[in-house]
Each structure stands twice: as structure tokens, then as C-alpha cells.
């Protein structure tokens, strides 16, 4: 039976592997190659400059500033998003009042909420950014947030939002979180559905409340899913390009307060026509993202509970 | 070069893919898998790499001798030698001015030469065309405008731009005795040169300045101020009425530079500004006009003369607030009349004022105006039909199309006196008058054109803080000088020099 097995496998794999190599691997490899040149992106010729681009990058304060903001996003966004996602999913599936004939239930109207939470996920990120940009409009009459604050008498909280150096990054973070929570509610809901009901039943018989049920049963059994979500959210936080490019004042401003690595890369490539240097930034981003993913997978590993 | 050009468009997208898309996709696969696989694929990717690297260096190449005088047989009606039936591709920036005026000219081209014209209207000229230039198949004629425009200095030094001398020497459509160089404004020719080569045609004329509603001033019995001090006094009166004196597009702080930079040139004189354009050491710190003007803005900010929240407004939002009468003055360019048309009240009487006088001994007289040739049109030397591209520009430079432009988008063209006898819209009429009154006292600035990352990102960031009162004038000047020095030292940025 072993005869011809490898030929069989190769026959099936060859085409997808070639496609993958050309469209995924080769751009990666070429980014390395281009990062060692001074290619402008406008003509077909480039000069080899060795590691000069990386040296410049190391001394580029703007890039470190952008990287720092990505790290802020990396710390805050996944934690808040996943915590909210878990909380909502728990309330929608387990957190309701006890009813007849059912061991666990969600809060009233949970089906409707689940539907609503998922909304932002179906809207394109560009549209989300444009909508929120207008919500943050500083005009006290035209800006949705400011006029809302004014209407309830909280005029003192009215602000320039994205134009305020200390608030701008937080404003963008909030949108990032808002637009992703819904997906995790659905993801965690699906994972919760696969937890056997008898475990909950046993816990309830022992008198566990919502709090204990969540921390002793739901969370440990969801750990794998949470971990995947963490990596995924982390990679989103290390990007943030679309939101920052569309929403931020003066492209990553005010005064660089919302700058992120991909935006730096974009401006270097398309505004300054320095594709070689921009490729070096791409490589740096790849290293940061990979380090994050590897570390997360390493340190978040726990014993798996079979059920 | 021709055979490999088809693959080229992939290459320039590399950095972006590495940065965003690929990361997301591979998240599903898992990073460790990806590393393993990429190692395993090393064997395959090596040959692929050499195949692809052939593309990265394949397109483009040396200078084309043909770029001096393209085209076929020439005649009186066809001075540029356009081949009949030769297709033309036009790539037009579709921003505040729209692209209808270009379509109208294309229609004439089509009728005259019986050729197909492929038209693209976009706001993404740079990102869309970068790969095509790298691949050696650019469109023929391009309106390279907007925030995402192509770097023309790089294109020019790399031989991608058609020398437009043939166009300048060709007869005008309206009068065969006049050459094109005779009917367009001298500053258009001056600005369109890279070195000695005229390769950019700035089709429009943009008048920069302080824009206001004449009606709002008349209703309150106010006069457009003549000096910076008068401006401060007037702002005080306006504020007493409960109206904000100024607003600006905080999202794009370089809008403020339209006035701020020009005001420095007006008070300090052009020599001082040319030193700034040339990135000379201490050009900012040693110029007293810089101090005077920046301190003026510091004062406006300290006295809260800017509409609250302006620092977060887009150009559209700030113009809308201004149209609604929430603010009186706005720094802007003459495209504003067309762009703000949907929100402008009928009796708004949009007007533009000249630069203000300083505290005496100004470098340039009262009435000095910043007027810049704008809407840069380029013809690709390595396109399929450079002669057709130039002919399209010749058509646009006819009186018929210059007037059409003024009518459609309420803006002046580089064609001198083309709008004579026309009834102009209020803003255009005001701009036209101010332009005439300024006479030879026209200011043209290069800094933003040459070093956009310096002006828009770096100085723009400082200006944003200056106008919210977070930064003092002295710090603004000090840091601006530091940023300018940093650019002067940066070898990767191509430097330019101007004499006048």
C-alpha cells in the first residue's frame, strides 16, 4: 500500500505549494532583497546598499515612536477586547436567570444582542473609520459625540477628540475594540456551546454562582480559544493602519501621537518614494509580529482538559 | 524591458503586503507553521526569487533618445505629429476640481484624431501609478495632483518625464502666430522646470490667502484688515460678537502654512524665503519675519481667536463651519469656491484677501499675493503616445477649454487673460482681481513641493500645537530649524536649489 504514496501526496500538494510560494513566500523573500537596496519604486533599477536601511531605521526616532504606539495597542487592545468578548459571551450563554427545564440560559434577548454585537464585523474597516471620524467631529453641533455630551449637560467633557494629543490614540483604540468585540462574542459563544452542560449542572448543584462558574469552569475550558484570539488580536493591534490613516489628524498626529509602524511604512514608500527603506520597515514589523506570536504561543500554553 | 514588464506591478506592493495583508492571513495558519514551511520552501523560493528579481530591475532603464522629439509627421494643424488613431490614456486627479474639464478636452482629442481615449479619474495617482512607472507602461498624460501624488523630482531625475519644450514651441490653438509659451503665464514655465528642462505643465493657477465672506464683513461694518496688528484688533471685535474669528483644517495643518509661510515671505522678503527653500542653516532662526509671523499666530491662539475644536476638523468640515458663519476667516486656496459650493449660501460673496503688512519695512509691498501654478500635468516619456499626451495639453491650453475650466471649477488657468469678458463667480472674480492688483508682486514657495514630509508632517505637527496654544512661538522656530537641518543632512532626500 505504501507504493506510490509520496507521488500521490506530491501530486496533490504541488500546485497549492507553488501558488503559495509565488504569492506568499516570494514577496517575503523579495522584501528582504529590496530592503538591502535603495530602490525608489519608480524605476526598474536599484543600488545594493547592504544593511544601511536597517542602520537608518535603528536611529529613526519616528519609527521607534510608531513602534511604541503599536506596543501600547498590543497591550491594551487584546486585553480589553477579549475581556469584553468573554464577558458578553458568558452573559449571553450562561449568565441569565435560571429558568425551568434549562440548566443554563443567557440573559433575556440574548439572541438579539448576539446579532447586534456582530454588526461591526460585517462593516468594512474603511466605513467604520469614516463613521467614527464623524462621531469624533469636534464641532459642538455637528459632532455626534460632542452634541450628545452637550445634550445631557456634560459640556465640560466636550473635546477635540482626535485633535487632542492625549486622547487621540485612546479614541482610535476604542474604535479598534468596538469593531472587534462582536467577533469574539460569537467565537466564544460557539466555544461555550461545546462545553458539556453536565459540568455546569454539577457546579450549580454545588451552589456555584455566576462568578465562580465563569472563573472555575468557563474560562479554563475556553483557554485554547482565548489563546488563538489573543494572537489574532495582537496581530491586528500591530497593524492598525486603516484606522490611523483615515481617522488620525495629519497622518498619525497630532504631532505623531497616533503614528503606527504600517503608516510609517506607507508614507516612506508612497510619499517619500523610498521603497528599499520601507521594505526594511516591513522586515522589522515582521520580526516584531513573529516574536509576539511565538512568545504568546510559548507562555500561554496550558494543560489541555479533555472532555 | 518590455517582456518582463507584465510581472512588475507585483513588486512595489511588497512592503504593504508584508505589513498588513499577509500578517492577517497567516494568523490562521500560525506563525510557527509559517516559519517551518518557509524553511521547507527554501528550495522553491530560491529559483523564484531570481525570476522575480529579474523584474525588479527589469523595467525602466536608461534614457530614451526618442523622448526629445516623439511623434510622426508634423503639419500646421498637427504640430506635434500625433499619429491618427493612436490611442491615448489619461490619468486625472479627481479632487476638488473634478475631472469633467479633462473629459471635455479628451472628447476634442478623440474627435480630431479618431482615437480611443482611456480615462481614469482617481484620488490615488501615486499608489496606482508607481507600479506602472516601475513597469515601464505608464499612461500618456497624468494630472499628478492631490495628497497621494507621484514624486515628480524622482521621476524627472530618472528620465520618466517627457521634455515639453515641443509643446511650448507649438502654436496655440487659437492663434497660429502665437506659441504656447507666449500665451501661458511666465511663472508657469518657471515653476515647471527641473533644472533646464521644462517637463511639468501646471495647468491651473491657485490663489492662496485669507478667505472670507464679504457679506459677513459688510453686515457688521468691518473692513478687511491691512496689517497683522489690524487683524488682531478686528479679531477682538469679531469675538465680542460671539463669532470665532478664524477656523482651519486641523486634520491637515499645512492649510495654515498657505498663509503662514507666504506671510513670512511677504514681510521678510523673497531672499529670506529662498534661503528657507534652500534649507540653508539658520534660515528660520535668523529671519525676523519668522518671529513676527509665528508670534502673531501665537497671539491669535492665546486669545482664543480660533474656532474651538478646529484642530480636529477636516478641510471640508472647517469650510462648512466657515460657510455657516461660525468663523469669519479661513486660510485656503482658490479651489475652495468649487469644493465648498454645496454648503455655500447664495449671498455669501466669497472673497480672498492679500497678505498683511508687518510692523513696517516689509520686504514686499502691500497687496502681495501668493499665487502658485497648480494642477501639475506630466507626460510620460516612456508611455505609448507621448505626442498625443502633449497634444491633449495643447487642446487644454486653448481659450475654449480654459474658459470651460473657469466655468466648471471656478478656477484660473495658466492661460493669460483667458477669462476676459466672462462673468465670473464671486470667489473667482475676487481672486482674479487680487491677482491683477498684485501685478508682479507674486510669491511662489517651493518648500512644500520639494520636502513634503518636512512641511506637512514635521512642521505641520508643530503648527497644530502652535494653534492650540500648546507650543510657544520660540519653540516652533527652534524645532522647525532642527527639522529643516535634519532634512538638509539626510542623504536619502534629494535636494533642490532655487536662485529666484
Interface residues (C-beta under 8 A of the other chain):
Chain A: X17 X18 X20 X21 X22 X24 X25 X26 X27 X28 X29 X30 X31 X33 X34 X38 X39 X40 X41 X42 X43 X44 X45 X46 X56 X136 X137 X138 X139 X140 X142 X143 X146 X159 X160 X161 X162 X163 X164 X165 X231 X232 X235 X236 X238 X239 X241 X249 X250 X251 X252 X253 X254 X255 X256 X261 X262 X265 X266 X267 X269 X270 X271 X272 X273 X274 X275 X277 X278 X279 X281 X282 X283 X285 X286 X289 X290 X293 X294 X297
Chain B: X1 X8 X10 X11 X12 X13 X14 X15 X16 X17 X18 X19 X20 X22 X23 X24 X25 X26 X27 X30 X31 X32 X35 X37 X38 X41 X44 X45 X48 X49 X52 X53 X55 X56 X57 X58 X59 X60 X61 X126 X127 X130 X133 X134 X135 X136 X148 X150 X151 X154 X155 X158 X160 X250 X251 X252 X253 X308 X309 X310 X311 X312 X313 X317 X320 X321 X452 X453 X456 X457 X460 X461 X462 X464 X465 X468 X470 X492 X493
